[in-house]
């Protein structure tokens, strides 16, 4: 587990730096108090830390908790379907990298940080689209384990509009590994 977390942070750290002119657009403003709470992963680009010969994450959730210092505690959970549903937990911290809080830097292993850009967000904070400026990471999140098809389609359309190869998206199994 520790090696996987180290690999994750190294990969995320490689995504850092100033965005280029062709970077995906973000939503402009995220109210971190409204964003706080638990989100369920509806779909993702396969990643080495969630999808490998030894790991297939299902029942994926992320819980965001604002801290008094302005940072956000991040707790990611999943069940590894390749290990009998064993729970995997990674705890990290996020800090804003933009005035509108729509670009965050997340670390699960200090001092390495990766980009967490909110490129789509339902006005009622029911679903979100999160990616990285290099377009190599993408997650569609929902406040509920199941996302309505119309909401999912809207999220995918945003990702496609921002230049993500949405054919790479894989649905995330929710509901018990």
ROVOZA-99594 format. One record per residue (C-alpha): x, y, z; residue in three letters. Coordinates in pm, whole numbers, padded with zeros to 5 digits, always signed. Layout:
ROVOZA-99594
XYZala;...
end
This chain:
ROVOZA-99594
+00000+00000+00000unk;+00279+00243+00090unk;+00455+00180-00243unk;+00131+00248-00428unk;+00086+00576-00244unk;+00444+00678-00319unk;+00392+00595-00687unk;+00068+00795-00686unk;+00232+01102-00543unk;+00524+01084-00782unk;+00283+01061-01074unk;+00076+01350-00944unk;+00386+01559-00879unk;+00482+01522-01243unk;+00157+01697-01334unk;+00256+02022-01160unk;+00364+02352-01306unk;+00200+02647-01471unk;-00074+02559-01721unk;-00018+02629-02087unk;-00254+02826-02310unk;-00427+02506-02422unk;-00494+02385-02064unk;-00851+02284-01980unk;-01075+02560-01847unk;-01183+02535-01485unk;-01517+02643-01340unk;-01384+02970-01198unk;-01522+02940-00847unk;-01567+02651-00602unk;-01721+02709-00260unk;-01510+02469-00054unk;-01772+02459+00223unk;-02031+02334-00029unk;-01778+02101-00193unk;-01696+01945+00145unk;-01835+01604+00228unk;-01834+01272+00050unk;-01826+01225-00326unk;-01860+00891-00507unk;-01662+00812-00818unk;-01888+00746-01116unk;-01609+00703-01373unk;-01235+00758-01416unk;-00944+00727-01648unk;-00759+00411-01545unk;-00461+00493-01323unk;-00179+00282-01187unk;-00289+00349-00830unk;-00649+00239-00893unk;-00608-00012-01176unk;-00320-00258-01204unk;-00241-00627-01191unk;-00291-00611-00812unk;-00554-00340-00769unk;-00899-00277-00913unk;-01070-00009-00709unk;-01447-00031-00671unk;-01680+00145-00429unk;-01459+00452-00460unk;-01530+00760-00252unk;-01348+01076-00153unk;-01430+01282+00155unk;-01320+01644+00177unk;-01307+01822+00513unk;-01209+02190+00538unk;-00952+02269+00806unk;-00911+02587+01013unk;-00583+02664+00832unk;-00765+02690+00497unk;-00644+02355+00366unk;-00869+02055+00308unk;-00821+01703+00443unk;-00879+01444+00169unk;-00963+01082+00248unk;-00988+00849-00052unk;-01138+00502-00003unk;-01196+00207-00226unk;-01242-00166-00211unk;-00984-00370-00401unk;-01186-00619-00604unk;-00867-00818-00671unk;-00808-00867-00296unk;-01150-00986-00184unk;-01283-00635-00138unk;-01014-00526+00108unk;-01046-00158+00188unk;-00773+00081+00074unk;-00752+00424+00235unk;-00527+00715+00144unk;-00530+01037+00344unk;-00389+01360+00211unk;-00424+01735+00210unk;-00536+01982-00055unk;-00462+02351-00080unk;-00602+02607-00317unk;-00385+02704-00612unk;-00624+02967-00750unk;-00826+03259-00611unk;-01151+03078-00694unk;-01051+02745-00536unk;-01117+02565-00865unk;-00754+02455-00895unk;-00622+02262-00600unk;-00290+02099-00526unk;-00326+01765-00347unk;-00061+01570-00161unk;-00082+01217-00026unk;+00291+01208+00042unk;+00469+01530+00132unk;+00641+01709-00040unk;+00482+01589-00363unk;+00167+01762-00490unk;-00054+01692-00789unk;-00311+01902-00972unk;-00682+01866-00897unk;-00872+02094-01133unk;-01250+02126-01115unk;-01348+02159-01482unk;-01719+02091-01435unk;-01952+02143-01141unk;-02328+02115-01114unk;-02477+02442-00978unk;-02622+02243-00685unk;-02292+02057-00627unk;-02454+01720-00716unk;-02173+01617-00953unk;-01827+01734-01050unk;-01569+01674-01322unk;-01210+01677-01202unk;-00898+01650-01415unk;-00539+01754-01451unk;-00397+02012-01694unk;-00212+01742-01890unk;-00545+01566-01949unk;-00398+01239-01825unk;-00625+01216-01519unk;-01003+01249-01515unk;-01272+01165-01261unk;-01648+01211-01268unk;-01784+01242-00915unk;-02136+01232-00775unk;-02286+01302-00433unk;-02467+00968-00457unk;-02333+00622-00547unk;-02542+00630-00866unk;-02539+00929-01100unk;-02838+01008-01322unk;-02766+00935-01688unk;-02841+01295-01793unk;-02594+01425-01532unk;-02330+01174-01640unk;-02378+01274-02003unk;-02343+01644-01911unk;-02021+01570-01720unk;-01875+01371-02009unk;-01966+01650-02252unk;-01771+01900-02039unk;-01467+01672-02030unk;-01485+01623-02408unk;-01522+02000-02463unk;-01207+02054-02257unk;-01006+01815-02472unk;-01013+01496-02263unk;-01027+01167-02455unk;-01353+01048-02302unk;-01323+00708-02473unk;-01074+00631-02192unk;-01341+00672-01922unk;-01430+00356-01729unk;-01736+00335-01507unk;-01671+00269-01140unk;-01861-00015-00975unk;-02046+00106-00666unk;-02257-00095-00429unk;-02040-00361-00271unk;-01730-00542-00383unk;
end
